[in-house]
Every structure is written in structure tokens, then in C-alpha cells.
């Protein structure tokens, strides 16, 4: 005995059976390595040429990488 799965369809207002797909999803993403850069922090001028060197540099100097997180800039939400 197999168990059927259902989902709610907003357009029709009804529950519809979900048919399992036999196809396996393919989702590969290859990311380029970082471009080399010179440090402007504690080891001014040092060349960082890979993600692993970048992570090690951050770890060594107890630094964090900040993107668009406002909480690091203005202390708020």
C-alpha cells in the first residue's frame, strides 16, 4: 500500500495529488576562485590568492566578512 501526497492548489481551492517525479534534479554550480588581492589590514600588502587563504587570514586575525548585514554597521535591525 503506497501513501499518496497532496498539496493545496490556490487557483482551484482544492487538494491535488502530487505525482512523484522519476527524473533526478541536476543542479551543479561551479564557483570561480576569488581574484587575488592585497590585504589592507593587519598584514598590509600580503597577497591573498585563494578562498582558503582568505578564510585562514580572517581566522588568524579574528575578523569577519561583512556583506549587506546592517546589524554590523548601525547596530540595528
Secondary structure, 3 states (H helix, E strand, C coil): CCCCEEEEECCCCEEEEECCCCCCCCCCCCCCCCCCEECCCCCCCCEECCHHHHHHHHHHCCCCCCCCCCHHHHCCC
